[in-house]
């Protein structure tokens, strides 16, 4: 008992001595200069990334007259939310917001599930012609038939003027499958072996072991998928051009911006003309930018810890 106490005291003393020694280490002038330059660089880099969003935001909540004169620089002036209220009057805007939210949720959920399942399956040596199917999947990342063949293919599959055009083509993502595969391979194989010995099958192992342990990489690809679906514009513009009720938020705001930029729309009056009389093109562009950016900015902080961990662990093995 006494020996244990003495050993514990000696260990504590050694730790204190190491701590004192570390705290008294003197930095060389070169190290100090490097640290100052390093911190200064990253502070400037961070501000350069944040400032564009901040500048756009303060212009959207400032007086339109001051924004038009270019009087807004670092702080908002004449605070107002009228720009967002006016944008809410755009025809079918809220329907487009609903379509985009549903598309983002369903598309991301199905993509994450499919990527997780496919990524797990291609790690199994028992899979029939596993190397062929995996290489075939990778090849699709480097070859693209082009816009016209893509549209013809979607039309032949009946994916025009339907909501399914937003969901089905994006379920399989080769890049995300590769990330999941690499991450799953980093999980110790002994965990699966013990589950096999207890009588668990592939589906049980995937559902109760692989899925919970893969949360970091799944959160990472979820961010990729959500941003892609939220910002997607081409499929709405091309595939659902004849279905206005299925226009996404990006497509709807694009149409409004083009109409507002046309002087004829201002002369003709109506909904667009009334908005244009209160908001010039620059203010409309700023407001549209914030409307499309804010939802993703609100989601990302909650996923950041998983994003960093999943991306780093998924890149350990090739």
N, C-alpha and C positions, 0 to 999 in steps of 0.2 A: 504493500500500500504506500509506504513511504517512498519506495523507488519510483512508483508511478507519479507521486506528487513532485518529486525532484525532477523527473524527466519532463513533466509538464511545465515546471518552472523554467527549466533550461530551454525548452522549446520556445516559451513565451519570451524569454530573455533574448534568445537568438533573433526572433522576429522583430523585437524592439530595436535591437542593434542594427539589423538590416534596414529598418525603417529610418532610423536616425542617419545611417550612412547615406541612404538614398536622398534624404531631404537636404543633406549638406553638399551634394554634388554640385559643383559650380559649372555653369554653362560657359562654353567658350564664346568669344565674340562672334565667330562665324555661325555658331548655332543660334545665337540670339537674332542675328540678321536674317538668317534663313527662316526662323519662325515668324518674324515680323512680316517678311515678304510673303510667306505662305498664307498667313491669316489675312493679310491685306488683299491678296489675289482672290481668295475664296469669298471674302466679304463683297468685293467689287463684282465678282461673277454672280453671286446670289442676288445682289441688288439689280444687276442688269437683266436677270431673268424675271424678277418680280415687278420691276418698274413698268414694263409695257402693260401688264394687266392692271396695275394700280392706276396708271395714267388713263386707260380707257374707262375704268370704273368711275373715277372722279369726274370725268367729262359727262358721263351719263346721269350723274346726280347733281350736276351744276346747272346754272341758268343757261338756257340755250343761246341767249344773246351773247353772254360772255364766252361761251364755247365757240360761237361763230367768229368772234373777234380774236380768238386765240389767246384769251386772257387767263386760261387755266393752265397752270404749270405744275405746282407741287401740292396745292391744297384746293379742295372744292370750294366754290363760291356760289352763293344763292341756292342753297340746298333745295332739291325738289325730286320727286319721284314721278313727275308727270310723263317723262319719256317712257317709263315702263307701263304706265297706265295707258298711254296712247298706243303702244305696241300691242297691248292686250285687246285692242279693238280691231286688229287685223282679222279679216274674214277667215273663219275656220282655223284660227291659230290654236285654240285649245283642243280641237279634235286632232290636230297634228301633234300636239304635245302628248296626248293620250296614246296615239299610234306609236310614237317614238319610245315612250316609256314601256309599253307592252312589248314592242319589238326588242328593246334592249334587255328586258328581264328574261323573256322566253329564249331569245337567241343566245344570250350568255349562259343561261342555265343548261340548255341542251348542248351547247358547245363544250362546256366544262365537263359534263357527264360523259359525252362521247370521247373527248380527249383523254380523260382519266381511264376509261375502260379500254380504249385502243392502245394507249400507252402502256397499260399493264399487260395486255395480251401479247404485245410484241416482245415482251421480256421473257416469255415462256418458250423454252426450247421445244416443248411438245407441240407448239403451234404448227399447223401444216404449211410447209414452204415459208417459214417465218422470214428468212432473209430476203426472199424474193418480194414478198408483200411490203416489207419495210423499205427496201430499196425503191420499189415502185412508188411508194408514198413519198419518199424524198425527192424523186425525179420530178414530181408534179410541182415542186417549189421553183424549179428552174425553167420550166417551159409554160408558155401562155399562148393560147390559140389566137388571141386578139379580141377586140370589142365585138365585131360583127359576128364571128362564129359563136362567141359567148351568148350574144342576144338570140341568135337562131336556135341554139341549144336550149336556152331557157324557154323560148316560145314553143318548141317541139315538146318540151316537158310539161307544158301548160302552166308555166310559172309567170305569166304576164297578167297584170291587173288583178293580182291576188295577194293577200297578206303573206302567203307561204313563200313568196319570192324573197322576203326579208329573212326568213328563218332557215329554210332547207339548205340553200347553197353554202351557208356559213357554219353548218354543224361540224363538218370535218375540217380541221385546220392542221396541216402537216407540221408546221412549226411548233404548235402547242403540243402535239402528240410527241414530238421529239423531246421537248422539255420534260414532259411527264415521264417518258420512258427513262431518260437519264436520271431523273430524281428517284424513280422506283428502284433502279439498279443500285442506288446508294443506300437503300434500306437493307440492313443485315438479313441475309437469306435464312439464318437460323430461326427468325420469327415465323416465316412461312412454313419451314420444315416442322416446327413444333405444332403448328396448326394442322398440317397434313397428318401428323401422327395421331392427332385427336379426332380425325375423321372429317375435317372441314374440306369443302370443295373450293374450286376457283372462285365462284360467286360469293361464297361466305367469306373467304379470305379477302376478296376485293372490298366487300361491303364493311367488314368489321375490323380489318387491319390496314389495308392499303389506303383506303379512302380517308380515314382519320389521320393517318401519319403523313398524308400528302397534302394537308391543308395549306402549307406555305406555297407550294407550286401551283395548287389549284386557285388560290387567291391571286397569284401572279397572272395566270392566264385569264382569270375572270376580269381583271383590270384591262388586259389587252382586248378581250372580247367586248366589254362594255363600252370602252372608248371607241372601238371600231363601229359598233352598231349605232351608238349615239351620233357619231359624226358622219355616218354613211349617207351618201348623197346620190351617187351614180345609179344605184338600183332603183331608187324612187323616181329619178328623172327619166330613166329609159324604160324600165319594166312596167311601171305603173303610171305612165303618162296619161292614160285615159281613165284613171280612177282617182279623181281629186280627193275622195274621202279617205284614201290610203296614203296621201302625201305625208312625208315625215316633216319634222320641224325644220330641218335644214333646207328641204326643198321649198316649203311654204315661205320661209323667210327670204330665200333666194328669189322667188317670184315677186315678193313684195318689194325687195330692193331694186329689182330691175324695173318694175312699174314706177317706183318713185323716181328713179333716175331719168325716166322719160318725161320730157317737158310736156308732152301731150297729155300725160296722166294728170298733171297738175291743172292744166287748162280745163279738162273735162270734169274736174271735181269728183264727187263721189267719196267713197271711203278713203281711197288712197290720196285723193286731192286734199281732203280735210286734214289728214295726218301730215302731209307734206307741207301744208301751210304753217304747221306748228313745229316741225322738225326738219332741218335740212339733211342733205344726204350724209354728211359726215356724222351727225348725231345718230342717225338711223343705223349707220354702219357700226358705230360704237355700241349702241344698245343691243343690236342683233348679236354682236360678238359676245357680250356679257351674258345674254340669255342662253347662248349655246355652251358657254364655258362653265358657268356657275355650278350646274348639277355635278359635273365631273370633278370640279375642285372640291365640292362638299364630300364626295365619296372617297376620294383618294387618301386623305389623312387617316381614315379608319382602316385602310388596307395597306398602308405603307410598311408596317413592320413585317407583314407576311410577304409583301412584294420584294423587299430587300433580301430576306432570308431565302425565299424560294428561288429567286433568280440566281443567287450565288451558289446555293447547293445544287441547283439544276445544271450548273456549268462546270461542275467538278470533273465529270466523266464525259467522254465523247461518244 
